[in-house]
Amino acid sequence: MGRGCRFDIAEKAVMTVGKGGYINANSTFIIMHGLTIGDNCVISWDCQFLDEDFHEIDYEGKKTVANEIVIGNHVWIGCGVKIYKGAVIPDGSVIAANSVVRGVFTTPNSLIGGHPARVLKESVHWK
């Protein structure tokens, strides 16, 4: 766990971190529902994980999004990445620096990046 990380985890929320990885400095985790980080994940510095909007906005046609964040095994999250509620990142993926991740990604070993994030390449492997 790097220096300067902030953890704000609600009383009924669950944050699970697998074995063999690390979280670099100055990342923020604000978890009101749940966050699962798989084994052997690498999280770079200044990342942000938020599973809540904090202020509800109602409008016609609004879709409900599951709040928990799920990060698979052996995932590399680049510096400055923001991961928001309902995000699912599959095993072996790489998230490019400064990306904003929302939604469910299903293809393992993907390079995911952008604002908003999308799959940039498939069949990537990192060490």
N, CA, C and O atoms as CSV, one atom per row, in Angstrom:
chain,resi,resn,atom,element,x,y,z
A,1,MET,N,N,0.846,-1.164,0.000
A,1,MET,CA,C,0.000,0.000,0.000
A,1,MET,C,C,0.900,1.238,0.000
A,1,MET,O,O,1.725,1.411,0.897
A,2,GLY,N,N,0.740,2.080,-0.990
A,2,GLY,CA,C,1.567,3.273,-1.087
A,2,GLY,C,C,1.145,4.370,-0.116
A,2,GLY,O,O,0.021,4.379,0.384
A,3,ARG,N,N,2.061,5.287,0.138
A,3,ARG,CA,C,1.776,6.408,1.032
A,3,ARG,C,C,0.701,7.312,0.450
A,3,ARG,O,O,0.591,7.456,-0.767
A,4,GLY,N,N,-0.087,7.917,1.325
A,4,GLY,CA,C,-1.066,8.911,0.920
A,4,GLY,C,C,-2.353,8.353,0.341
A,4,GLY,O,O,-3.180,9.118,-0.155
A,5,CYS,N,N,-2.546,7.043,0.391
A,5,CYS,CA,C,-3.811,6.478,-0.093
A,5,CYS,C,C,-4.925,6.825,0.890
A,5,CYS,O,O,-4.707,6.895,2.099
A,6,ARG,N,N,-6.119,7.041,0.349
A,6,ARG,CA,C,-7.280,7.384,1.177
A,6,ARG,C,C,-8.326,6.290,1.014
A,6,ARG,O,O,-8.665,5.900,-0.104
A,7,PHE,N,N,-8.829,5.803,2.134
A,7,PHE,CA,C,-9.872,4.781,2.128
A,7,PHE,C,C,-11.061,5.302,2.915
A,7,PHE,O,O,-10.942,5.597,4.104
A,8,ASP,N,N,-12.204,5.418,2.259
A,8,ASP,CA,C,-13.457,5.810,2.902
A,8,ASP,C,C,-14.450,4.713,2.544
A,8,ASP,O,O,-15.046,4.731,1.467
A,9,ILE,N,N,-14.621,3.766,3.446
A,9,ILE,CA,C,-15.437,2.585,3.182
A,9,ILE,C,C,-16.627,2.601,4.129
A,9,ILE,O,O,-16.464,2.625,5.349
A,10,ALA,N,N,-17.833,2.586,3.553
A,10,ALA,CA,C,-19.059,2.645,4.350
A,10,ALA,C,C,-19.164,1.430,5.268
A,10,ALA,O,O,-18.552,0.390,5.025
A,11,GLU,N,N,-19.944,1.588,6.315
A,11,GLU,CA,C,-20.079,0.554,7.335
A,11,GLU,C,C,-20.493,-0.800,6.759
A,11,GLU,O,O,-19.970,-1.830,7.186
A,12,LYS,N,N,-21.417,-0.822,5.803
A,12,LYS,CA,C,-21.901,-2.093,5.244
A,12,LYS,C,C,-21.218,-2.467,3.926
A,12,LYS,O,O,-21.543,-3.494,3.331
A,13,ALA,N,N,-20.296,-1.658,3.479
A,13,ALA,CA,C,-19.579,-1.936,2.230
A,13,ALA,C,C,-18.482,-2.969,2.476
A,13,ALA,O,O,-17.998,-3.132,3.596
A,14,VAL,N,N,-18.105,-3.658,1.407
A,14,VAL,CA,C,-17.027,-4.644,1.501
A,14,VAL,C,C,-16.002,-4.345,0.414
A,14,VAL,O,O,-16.341,-4.229,-0.763
A,15,MET,N,N,-14.745,-4.223,0.828
A,15,MET,CA,C,-13.640,-4.059,-0.114
A,15,MET,C,C,-12.724,-5.262,0.060
A,15,MET,O,O,-12.230,-5.527,1.156
A,16,THR,N,N,-12.503,-5.988,-1.034
A,16,THR,CA,C,-11.667,-7.177,-0.999
A,16,THR,C,C,-10.496,-6.984,-1.956
A,16,THR,O,O,-10.689,-6.646,-3.124
A,17,VAL,N,N,-9.291,-7.199,-1.458
A,17,VAL,CA,C,-8.087,-7.073,-2.281
A,17,VAL,C,C,-7.392,-8.430,-2.300
A,17,VAL,O,O,-7.093,-8.996,-1.249
A,18,GLY,N,N,-7.138,-8.949,-3.498
A,18,GLY,CA,C,-6.486,-10.246,-3.645
A,18,GLY,C,C,-5.018,-10.193,-3.246
A,18,GLY,O,O,-4.499,-9.150,-2.849
A,19,LYS,N,N,-4.376,-11.322,-3.360
A,19,LYS,CA,C,-2.969,-11.426,-2.949
A,19,LYS,C,C,-2.028,-11.133,-4.115
A,19,LYS,O,O,-2.400,-11.253,-5.282
A,20,GLY,N,N,-0.809,-10.748,-3.773
A,20,GLY,CA,C,0.261,-10.653,-4.748
A,20,GLY,C,C,0.349,-9.377,-5.561
A,20,GLY,O,O,1.219,-9.282,-6.426
A,21,GLY,N,N,-0.492,-8.405,-5.334
A,21,GLY,CA,C,-0.433,-7.164,-6.102
A,21,GLY,C,C,0.009,-6.008,-5.230
A,21,GLY,O,O,0.471,-6.209,-4.107
A,22,TYR,N,N,-0.133,-4.786,-5.751
A,22,TYR,CA,C,0.142,-3.621,-4.919
A,22,TYR,C,C,-0.647,-2.411,-5.401
A,22,TYR,O,O,-1.086,-2.328,-6.548
A,23,ILE,N,N,-0.802,-1.485,-4.477
A,23,ILE,CA,C,-1.488,-0.220,-4.736
A,23,ILE,C,C,-0.468,0.874,-4.487
A,23,ILE,O,O,0.061,0.988,-3.381
A,24,ASN,N,N,-0.186,1.679,-5.498
A,24,ASN,CA,C,0.810,2.726,-5.377
A,24,ASN,C,C,0.259,3.941,-4.625
A,24,ASN,O,O,-0.885,3.914,-4.170
A,25,ALA,N,N,1.038,4.980,-4.493
A,25,ALA,CA,C,0.728,6.140,-3.654
A,25,ALA,C,C,-0.442,6.978,-4.160
A,25,ALA,O,O,-0.743,7.025,-5.353
A,26,ASN,N,N,-1.083,7.635,-3.203
A,26,ASN,CA,C,-2.077,8.693,-3.425
A,26,ASN,C,C,-3.337,8.273,-4.165
A,26,ASN,O,O,-3.973,9.111,-4.805
A,27,SER,N,N,-3.710,7.020,-4.098
A,27,SER,CA,C,-4.968,6.601,-4.705
A,27,SER,C,C,-6.096,6.763,-3.693
A,27,SER,O,O,-5.877,6.703,-2.483
A,28,THR,N,N,-7.310,6.970,-4.208
A,28,THR,CA,C,-8.487,7.219,-3.374
A,28,THR,C,C,-9.526,6.133,-3.614
A,28,THR,O,O,-9.846,5.803,-4.756
A,29,PHE,N,N,-10.045,5.588,-2.529
A,29,PHE,CA,C,-11.075,4.555,-2.587
A,29,PHE,C,C,-12.261,5.038,-1.762
A,29,PHE,O,O,-12.190,5.072,-0.533
A,30,ILE,N,N,-13.343,5.408,-2.425
A,30,ILE,CA,C,-14.567,5.798,-1.728
A,30,ILE,C,C,-15.600,4.744,-2.101
A,30,ILE,O,O,-16.160,4.759,-3.197
A,31,ILE,N,N,-15.839,3.833,-1.172
A,31,ILE,CA,C,-16.638,2.648,-1.441
A,31,ILE,C,C,-17.845,2.632,-0.506
A,31,ILE,O,O,-17.709,2.515,0.712
A,32,MET,N,N,-19.020,2.751,-1.104
A,32,MET,CA,C,-20.261,2.738,-0.342
A,32,MET,C,C,-20.983,1.394,-0.466
A,32,MET,O,O,-21.872,1.095,0.331
A,33,HIS,N,N,-20.603,0.578,-1.466
A,33,HIS,CA,C,-21.279,-0.697,-1.713
A,33,HIS,C,C,-20.278,-1.847,-1.751
A,33,HIS,O,O,-20.341,-2.743,-0.908
A,34,GLY,N,N,-19.359,-1.839,-2.707
A,34,GLY,CA,C,-18.402,-2.932,-2.771
A,34,GLY,C,C,-17.357,-2.748,-3.850
A,34,GLY,O,O,-17.626,-2.195,-4.916
A,35,LEU,N,N,-16.160,-3.223,-3.551
A,35,LEU,CA,C,-15.050,-3.224,-4.505
A,35,LEU,C,C,-14.306,-4.540,-4.335
A,35,LEU,O,O,-13.903,-4.901,-3.230
A,36,THR,N,N,-14.130,-5.252,-5.445
A,36,THR,CA,C,-13.336,-6.474,-5.438
A,36,THR,C,C,-12.168,-6.280,-6.392
A,36,THR,O,O,-12.358,-5.970,-7.568
A,37,ILE,N,N,-10.960,-6.463,-5.877
A,37,ILE,CA,C,-9.742,-6.396,-6.683
A,37,ILE,C,C,-9.128,-7.789,-6.636
A,37,ILE,O,O,-8.848,-8.308,-5.556
A,38,GLY,N,N,-8.917,-8.397,-7.799
A,38,GLY,CA,C,-8.403,-9.762,-7.877
A,38,GLY,C,C,-6.939,-9.881,-7.480
A,38,GLY,O,O,-6.315,-8.916,-7.040
A,39,ASP,N,N,-6.413,-11.072,-7.645
A,39,ASP,CA,C,-5.017,-11.370,-7.323
A,39,ASP,C,C,-4.070,-10.740,-8.348
A,39,ASP,O,O,-4.414,-10.572,-9.518
A,40,ASN,N,N,-2.874,-10.398,-7.877
A,40,ASN,CA,C,-1.771,-9.935,-8.734
A,40,ASN,C,C,-2.108,-8.702,-9.570
A,40,ASN,O,O,-1.676,-8.584,-10.717
A,41,CYS,N,N,-2.874,-7.793,-8.992
A,41,CYS,CA,C,-3.210,-6.537,-9.677
A,41,CYS,C,C,-2.215,-5.452,-9.293
A,41,CYS,O,O,-1.722,-5.410,-8.165
A,42,VAL,N,N,-1.932,-4.582,-10.244
A,42,VAL,CA,C,-1.027,-3.459,-10.025
A,42,VAL,C,C,-1.824,-2.182,-10.264
A,42,VAL,O,O,-2.357,-1.963,-11.352
A,43,ILE,N,N,-1.897,-1.347,-9.237
A,43,ILE,CA,C,-2.613,-0.078,-9.336
A,43,ILE,C,C,-1.586,1.034,-9.190
A,43,ILE,O,O,-0.917,1.143,-8.163
A,44,SER,N,N,-1.467,1.850,-10.215
A,44,SER,CA,C,-0.496,2.934,-10.227
A,44,SER,C,C,-0.948,4.065,-9.299
A,44,SER,O,O,-1.966,3.935,-8.620
A,45,TRP,N,N,-0.202,5.169,-9.266
A,45,TRP,CA,C,-0.500,6.259,-8.353
A,45,TRP,C,C,-1.643,7.140,-8.865
A,45,TRP,O,O,-1.960,7.161,-10.055
A,46,ASP,N,N,-2.245,7.861,-7.924
A,46,ASP,CA,C,-3.303,8.845,-8.204
A,46,ASP,C,C,-4.533,8.267,-8.889
A,46,ASP,O,O,-5.160,8.950,-9.699
A,47,CYS,N,N,-4.887,7.040,-8.586
A,47,CYS,CA,C,-6.109,6.452,-9.151
A,47,CYS,C,C,-7.282,6.738,-8.219
A,47,CYS,O,O,-7.099,7.053,-7.043
A,48,GLN,N,N,-8.486,6.621,-8.766
A,48,GLN,CA,C,-9.692,6.934,-7.999
A,48,GLN,C,C,-10.733,5.846,-8.250
A,48,GLN,O,O,-11.002,5.479,-9.394
A,49,PHE,N,N,-11.310,5.341,-7.171
A,49,PHE,CA,C,-12.343,4.309,-7.242
A,49,PHE,C,C,-13.563,4.821,-6.481
A,49,PHE,O,O,-13.494,5.033,-5.271
A,50,LEU,N,N,-14.677,5.019,-7.183
A,50,LEU,CA,C,-15.909,5.509,-6.557
A,50,LEU,C,C,-17.071,4.655,-7.038
A,50,LEU,O,O,-17.312,4.559,-8.241
A,51,ASP,N,N,-17.792,4.033,-6.113
A,51,ASP,CA,C,-18.920,3.184,-6.507
A,51,ASP,C,C,-20.270,3.834,-6.203
A,51,ASP,O,O,-21.271,3.137,-6.036
A,52,GLU,N,N,-20.299,5.135,-6.131
A,52,GLU,CA,C,-21.516,5.867,-5.767
A,52,GLU,C,C,-21.521,7.220,-6.456
A,52,GLU,O,O,-20.469,7.822,-6.669
A,53,ASP,N,N,-22.724,7.701,-6.805
A,53,ASP,CA,C,-22.867,9.042,-7.385
A,53,ASP,C,C,-22.955,10.118,-6.305
A,53,ASP,O,O,-22.687,11.289,-6.574
A,54,PHE,N,N,-23.326,9.729,-5.094
A,54,PHE,CA,C,-23.425,10.592,-3.922
A,54,PHE,C,C,-24.642,11.506,-3.917
A,54,PHE,O,O,-25.158,11.813,-2.842
A,55,HIS,N,N,-25.117,11.949,-5.062
A,55,HIS,CA,C,-26.336,12.760,-5.146
A,55,HIS,C,C,-27.186,12.169,-6.257
A,55,HIS,O,O,-26.756,12.095,-7.408
A,56,GLU,N,N,-28.401,11.747,-5.904
A,56,GLU,CA,C,-29.266,11.122,-6.898
A,56,GLU,C,C,-29.919,12.166,-7.791
A,56,GLU,O,O,-30.390,13.202,-7.323
A,57,ILE,N,N,-29.938,11.874,-9.070
A,57,ILE,CA,C,-30.612,12.721,-10.050
A,57,ILE,C,C,-31.620,11.832,-10.767
A,57,ILE,O,O,-31.248,10.823,-11.365
A,58,ASP,N,N,-32.896,12.206,-10.708
A,58,ASP,CA,C,-33.941,11.448,-11.388
A,58,ASP,C,C,-34.294,12.107,-12.704
A,58,ASP,O,O,-34.333,13.333,-12.806
A,59,TYR,N,N,-34.552,11.288,-13.711
A,59,TYR,CA,C,-35.000,11.782,-15.012
A,59,TYR,C,C,-35.668,10.628,-15.751
A,59,TYR,O,O,-35.432,9.460,-15.444
A,60,GLU,N,N,-36.495,10.967,-16.718
A,60,GLU,CA,C,-37.216,9.973,-17.490
A,60,GLU,C,C,-36.233,9.109,-18.281
A,60,GLU,O,O,-35.313,9.621,-18.919
A,61,GLY,N,N,-36.441,7.796,-18.229
A,61,GLY,CA,C,-35.582,6.875,-18.962
A,61,GLY,C,C,-34.301,6.497,-18.237
A,61,GLY,O,O,-33.441,5.830,-18.812
A,62,LYS,N,N,-34.162,6.912,-16.988
A,62,LYS,CA,C,-32.947,6.617,-16.230
A,62,LYS,C,C,-32.783,5.108,-16.049
A,62,LYS,O,O,-33.740,4.410,-15.715
A,63,LYS,N,N,-31.579,4.616,-16.269
A,63,LYS,CA,C,-31.262,3.204,-16.080
A,63,LYS,C,C,-30.513,3.031,-14.766
A,63,LYS,O,O,-29.621,3.810,-14.431
A,64,THR,N,N,-30.892,2.005,-14.039
A,64,THR,CA,C,-30.209,1.708,-12.790
A,64,THR,C,C,-28.930,0.934,-13.097
A,64,THR,O,O,-28.947,-0.027,-13.865
A,65,VAL,N,N,-27.830,1.356,-12.495
A,65,VAL,CA,C,-26.531,0.711,-12.704
A,65,VAL,C,C,-26.104,0.066,-11.392
A,65,VAL,O,O,-26.167,0.690,-10.332
A,66,ALA,N,N,-25.670,-1.192,-11.473
A,66,ALA,CA,C,-25.133,-1.849,-10.277
A,66,ALA,C,C,-23.962,-1.027,-9.756
A,66,ALA,O,O,-23.190,-0.476,-10.540
A,67,ASN,N,N,-23.831,-0.947,-8.466
A,67,ASN,CA,C,-22.831,-0.052,-7.898
A,67,ASN,C,C,-21.460,-0.669,-7.693
A,67,ASN,O,O,-20.454,0.035,-7.788
A,68,GLU,N,N,-21.390,-1.952,-7.417
A,68,GLU,CA,C,-20.103,-2.556,-7.086
A,68,GLU,C,C,-19.125,-2.494,-8.254
A,68,GLU,O,O,-19.516,-2.557,-9.420
A,69,ILE,N,N,-17.859,-2.370,-7.918
A,69,ILE,CA,C,-16.774,-2.389,-8.903
A,69,ILE,C,C,-16.076,-3.741,-8.773
A,69,ILE,O,O,-15.769,-4.186,-7.667
A,70,VAL,N,N,-15.826,-4.392,-9.914
A,70,VAL,CA,C,-15.150,-5.692,-9.903
A,70,VAL,C,C,-13.955,-5.632,-10.852
A,70,VAL,O,O,-14.101,-5.348,-12.041
A,71,ILE,N,N,-12.783,-5.902,-10.308
A,71,ILE,CA,C,-11.544,-5.915,-11.085
A,71,ILE,C,C,-11.001,-7.338,-11.027
A,71,ILE,O,O,-10.785,-7.881,-9.944
A,72,GLY,N,N,-10.782,-7.934,-12.183
A,72,GLY,CA,C,-10.332,-9.325,-12.260
A,72,GLY,C,C,-8.908,-9.518,-11.771
A,72,GLY,O,O,-8.317,-8.623,-11.167
A,73,ASN,N,N,-8.371,-10.684,-12.038
A,73,ASN,CA,C,-6.996,-11.026,-11.663
A,73,ASN,C,C,-6.004,-10.484,-12.689
A,73,ASN,O,O,-6.322,-10.362,-13.872
A,74,HIS,N,N,-4.800,-10.161,-12.219
A,74,HIS,CA,C,-3.682,-9.751,-13.079
A,74,HIS,C,C,-4.077,-8.570,-13.981
A,74,HIS,O,O,-3.923,-8.620,-15.201
A,75,VAL,N,N,-4.585,-7.517,-13.349
A,75,VAL,CA,C,-4.986,-6.295,-14.062
A,75,VAL,C,C,-4.001,-5.193,-13.699
A,75,VAL,O,O,-3.641,-5.041,-12.532
A,76,TRP,N,N,-3.566,-4.428,-14.687
A,76,TRP,CA,C,-2.653,-3.296,-14.492
A,76,TRP,C,C,-3.451,-2.031,-14.759
A,76,TRP,O,O,-3.965,-1.827,-15.859
A,77,ILE,N,N,-3.548,-1.184,-13.743
A,77,ILE,CA,C,-4.291,0.072,-13.842
A,77,ILE,C,C,-3.282,1.211,-13.837
A,77,ILE,O,O,-2.566,1.410,-12.855
A,78,GLY,N,N,-3.227,1.956,-14.931
A,78,GLY,CA,C,-2.253,3.032,-15.100
A,78,GLY,C,C,-2.536,4.241,-14.222
A,78,GLY,O,O,-3.592,4.341,-13.596
A,79,CYS,N,N,-1.588,5.142,-14.190
A,79,CYS,CA,C,-1.648,6.332,-13.344
A,79,CYS,C,C,-2.829,7.236,-13.710
A,79,CYS,O,O,-3.128,7.444,-14.886
A,80,GLY,N,N,-3.489,7.765,-12.683
A,80,GLY,CA,C,-4.560,8.738,-12.875
A,80,GLY,C,C,-5.874,8.178,-13.380
A,80,GLY,O,O,-6.749,8.943,-13.785
A,81,VAL,N,N,-6.035,6.869,-13.368
A,81,VAL,CA,C,-7.277,6.250,-13.851
A,81,VAL,C,C,-8.397,6.479,-12.842
A,81,VAL,O,O,-8.180,6.448,-11.631
A,82,LYS,N,N,-9.594,6.708,-13.365
A,82,LYS,CA,C,-10.792,6.836,-12.539
A,82,LYS,C,C,-11.727,5.689,-12.900
A,82,LYS,O,O,-12.062,5.490,-14.067
A,83,ILE,N,N,-12.145,4.935,-11.878
A,83,ILE,CA,C,-13.043,3.803,-12.094
A,83,ILE,C,C,-14.306,4.054,-11.281
A,83,ILE,O,O,-14.259,4.248,-10.066
A,84,TYR,N,N,-15.442,4.046,-11.986
A,84,TYR,CA,C,-16.712,4.416,-11.366
A,84,TYR,C,C,-17.656,3.234,-11.217
A,84,TYR,O,O,-17.397,2.138,-11.714
A,85,LYS,N,N,-18.753,3.484,-10.523
A,85,LYS,CA,C,-19.712,2.442,-10.147
A,85,LYS,C,C,-20.098,1.542,-11.312
A,85,LYS,O,O,-20.250,1.984,-12.451
A,86,GLY,N,N,-20.251,0.264,-10.982
A,86,GLY,CA,C,-20.681,-0.717,-11.960
A,86,GLY,C,C,-19.612,-1.200,-12.916
A,86,GLY,O,O,-19.887,-2.044,-13.769
A,87,ALA,N,N,-18.402,-0.688,-12.797
A,87,ALA,CA,C,-17.330,-1.101,-13.719
A,87,ALA,C,C,-16.918,-2.543,-13.444
A,87,ALA,O,O,-16.789,-2.967,-12.295
A,88,VAL,N,N,-16.717,-3.283,-14.531
A,88,VAL,CA,C,-16.188,-4.640,-14.449
A,88,VAL,C,C,-15.024,-4.717,-15.428
A,88,VAL,O,O,-15.177,-4.458,-16.622
A,89,ILE,N,N,-13.855,-5.077,-14.899
A,89,ILE,CA,C,-12.635,-5.162,-15.707
A,89,ILE,C,C,-12.177,-6.616,-15.697
A,89,ILE,O,O,-11.926,-7.176,-14.629
A,90,PRO,N,N,-12.065,-7.241,-16.882
A,90,PRO,CA,C,-11.738,-8.668,-16.931
A,90,PRO,C,C,-10.260,-8.971,-16.662
A,90,PRO,O,O,-9.400,-8.093,-16.731
A,91,ASP,N,N,-10.004,-10.225,-16.358
A,91,ASP,CA,C,-8.651,-10.716,-16.076
A,91,ASP,C,C,-7.662,-10.313,-17.168
A,91,ASP,O,O,-7.996,-10.282,-18.352
A,92,GLY,N,N,-6.436,-10.006,-16.738
A,92,GLY,CA,C,-5.331,-9.772,-17.662
A,92,GLY,C,C,-5.360,-8.453,-18.399
A,92,GLY,O,O,-4.536,-8.224,-19.284
A,93,SER,N,N,-6.292,-7.581,-18.054
A,93,SER,CA,C,-6.434,-6.326,-18.798
A,93,SER,C,C,-5.457,-5.259,-18.330
A,93,SER,O,O,-4.924,-5.322,-17.221
A,94,VAL,N,N,-5.233,-4.280,-19.194
A,94,VAL,CA,C,-4.418,-3.107,-18.896
A,94,VAL,C,C,-5.305,-1.893,-19.119
A,94,VAL,O,O,-5.944,-1.766,-20.164
A,95,ILE,N,N,-5.342,-0.991,-18.126
A,95,ILE,CA,C,-6.110,0.246,-18.253
A,95,ILE,C,C,-5.111,1.374,-18.469
A,95,ILE,O,O,-4.248,1.617,-17.625
A,96,ALA,N,N,-5.231,2.063,-19.605
A,96,ALA,CA,C,-4.294,3.133,-19.968
A,96,ALA,C,C,-4.401,4.305,-18.992
A,96,ALA,O,O,-5.471,4.577,-18.448
A,97,ALA,N,N,-3.288,4.991,-18.781
A,97,ALA,CA,C,-3.218,6.137,-17.870
A,97,ALA,C,C,-4.297,7.162,-18.193
A,97,ALA,O,O,-4.622,7.400,-19.356
A,98,ASN,N,N,-4.846,7.765,-17.138
A,98,ASN,CA,C,-5.832,8.848,-17.202
A,98,ASN,C,C,-7.157,8.465,-17.852
A,98,ASN,O,O,-7.908,9.342,-18.278
A,99,SER,N,N,-7.451,7.186,-17.935
A,99,SER,CA,C,-8.725,6.737,-18.504
A,99,SER,C,C,-9.847,6.889,-17.486
A,99,SER,O,O,-9.608,6.913,-16.278
A,100,VAL,N,N,-11.073,6.992,-17.989
A,100,VAL,CA,C,-12.273,7.040,-17.152
A,100,VAL,C,C,-13.093,5.796,-17.492
A,100,VAL,O,O,-13.614,5.662,-18.599
A,101,VAL,N,N,-13.196,4.888,-16.516
A,101,VAL,CA,C,-13.804,3.583,-16.763
A,101,VAL,C,C,-15.178,3.493,-16.110
A,101,VAL,O,O,-15.326,3.661,-14.899
A,102,ARG,N,N,-16.177,3.222,-16.945
A,102,ARG,CA,C,-17.550,2.932,-16.527
A,102,ARG,C,C,-18.016,1.760,-17.364
A,102,ARG,O,O,-17.553,1.584,-18.491
A,103,GLY,N,N,-18.906,0.970,-16.844
A,103,GLY,CA,C,-19.493,-0.103,-17.630
A,103,GLY,C,C,-18.763,-1.419,-17.490
A,103,GLY,O,O,-17.761,-1.538,-16.784
A,104,VAL,N,N,-19.301,-2.402,-18.190
A,104,VAL,CA,C,-18.819,-3.772,-18.086
A,104,VAL,C,C,-17.999,-4.129,-19.324
A,104,VAL,O,O,-18.477,-4.029,-20.454
A,105,PHE,N,N,-16.771,-4.541,-19.092
A,105,PHE,CA,C,-15.898,-5.036,-20.155
A,105,PHE,C,C,-15.799,-6.549,-19.958
A,105,PHE,O,O,-15.664,-7.014,-18.826
A,106,THR,N,N,-15.864,-7.315,-21.035
A,106,THR,CA,C,-15.955,-8.767,-20.891
A,106,THR,C,C,-14.801,-9.549,-21.513
A,106,THR,O,O,-14.613,-10.721,-21.185
A,107,THR,N,N,-14.032,-8.937,-22.394
A,107,THR,CA,C,-12.964,-9.665,-23.080
A,107,THR,C,C,-11.676,-9.612,-22.266
A,107,THR,O,O,-11.100,-8.538,-22.090
A,108,PRO,N,N,-11.211,-10.773,-21.762
A,108,PRO,CA,C,-9.960,-10.786,-21.001
A,108,PRO,C,C,-8.788,-10.309,-21.857
A,108,PRO,O,O,-8.842,-10.342,-23.087
A,109,ASN,N,N,-7.738,-9.869,-21.185
A,109,ASN,CA,C,-6.493,-9.456,-21.841
A,109,ASN,C,C,-6.716,-8.336,-22.849
A,109,ASN,O,O,-6.202,-8.373,-23.967
A,110,SER,N,N,-7.493,-7.341,-22.432
A,110,SER,CA,C,-7.770,-6.183,-23.288
A,110,SER,C,C,-6.966,-4.981,-22.829
A,110,SER,O,O,-6.700,-4.815,-21.638
A,111,LEU,N,N,-6.580,-4.145,-23.781
A,111,LEU,CA,C,-6.055,-2.822,-23.478
A,111,LEU,C,C,-7.259,-1.899,-23.546
A,111,LEU,O,O,-7.891,-1.759,-24.592
A,112,ILE,N,N,-7.569,-1.269,-22.417
A,112,ILE,CA,C,-8.751,-0.424,-22.289
A,112,ILE,C,C,-8.271,0.985,-22.003
A,112,ILE,O,O,-7.414,1.179,-21.141
A,113,GLY,N,N,-8.806,1.976,-22.711
A,113,GLY,CA,C,-8.365,3.339,-22.466
A,113,GLY,C,C,-9.301,4.359,-23.058
A,113,GLY,O,O,-10.154,4.050,-23.890
A,114,GLY,N,N,-9.119,5.593,-22.606
A,114,GLY,CA,C,-9.875,6.706,-23.142
A,114,GLY,C,C,-10.814,7.329,-22.130
A,114,GLY,O,O,-10.879,6.933,-20.966
A,115,HIS,N,N,-11.542,8.323,-22.625
A,115,HIS,CA,C,-12.476,9.092,-21.791
A,115,HIS,C,C,-13.723,9.341,-22.614
A,115,HIS,O,O,-13.791,10.380,-23.271
A,116,PRO,N,N,-14.718,8.461,-22.625
A,116,PRO,CA,C,-14.833,7.264,-21.785
A,116,PRO,C,C,-13.988,6.109,-22.329
A,116,PRO,O,O,-13.634,6.067,-23.508
A,117,ALA,N,N,-13.683,5.187,-21.436
A,117,ALA,CA,C,-12.836,4.055,-21.811
A,117,ALA,C,C,-13.552,3.127,-22.781
A,117,ALA,O,O,-14.768,2.949,-22.729
A,118,ARG,N,N,-12.749,2.542,-23.671
A,118,ARG,CA,C,-13.238,1.531,-24.618
A,118,ARG,C,C,-12.083,0.566,-24.864
A,118,ARG,O,O,-10.936,0.859,-24.530
A,119,VAL,N,N,-12.393,-0.575,-25.446
A,119,VAL,CA,C,-11.343,-1.547,-25.759
A,119,VAL,C,C,-10.541,-1.016,-26.940
A,119,VAL,O,O,-11.091,-0.755,-28.010
A,120,LEU,N,N,-9.233,-0.859,-26.736
A,120,LEU,CA,C,-8.331,-0.369,-27.782
A,120,LEU,C,C,-7.639,-1.511,-28.515
A,120,LEU,O,O,-7.354,-1.409,-29.708
A,121,LYS,N,N,-7.368,-2.607,-27.792
A,121,LYS,CA,C,-6.677,-3.774,-28.360
A,121,LYS,C,C,-7.073,-5.002,-27.558
A,121,LYS,O,O,-7.362,-4.918,-26.365
A,122,GLU,N,N,-7.082,-6.130,-28.227
A,122,GLU,CA,C,-7.358,-7.396,-27.552
A,122,GLU,C,C,-6.118,-8.282,-27.595
A,122,GLU,O,O,-5.171,-8.007,-28.333
A,123,SER,N,N,-6.133,-9.328,-26.812
A,123,SER,CA,C,-5.031,-10.304,-26.730
A,123,SER,C,C,-3.718,-9.667,-26.295
A,123,SER,O,O,-2.658,-10.001,-26.826
A,124,VAL,N,N,-3.783,-8.746,-25.326
A,124,VAL,CA,C,-2.554,-8.164,-24.783
A,124,VAL,C,C,-2.115,-8.980,-23.566
A,124,VAL,O,O,-2.942,-9.559,-22.862
A,125,HIS,N,N,-0.817,-9.016,-23.335
A,125,HIS,CA,C,-0.269,-9.740,-22.188
A,125,HIS,C,C,0.824,-8.876,-21.577
A,125,HIS,O,O,1.692,-8.367,-22.287
A,126,TRP,N,N,0.780,-8.713,-20.266
A,126,TRP,CA,C,1.776,-7.882,-19.594
A,126,TRP,C,C,2.447,-8.694,-18.488
A,126,TRP,O,O,1.899,-9.674,-17.984
A,127,LYS,N,N,3.668,-8.246,-18.126
A,127,LYS,CA,C,4.440,-8.926,-17.076
A,127,LYS,C,C,4.680,-7.991,-15.927
A,127,LYS,O,O,5.313,-8.373,-14.943
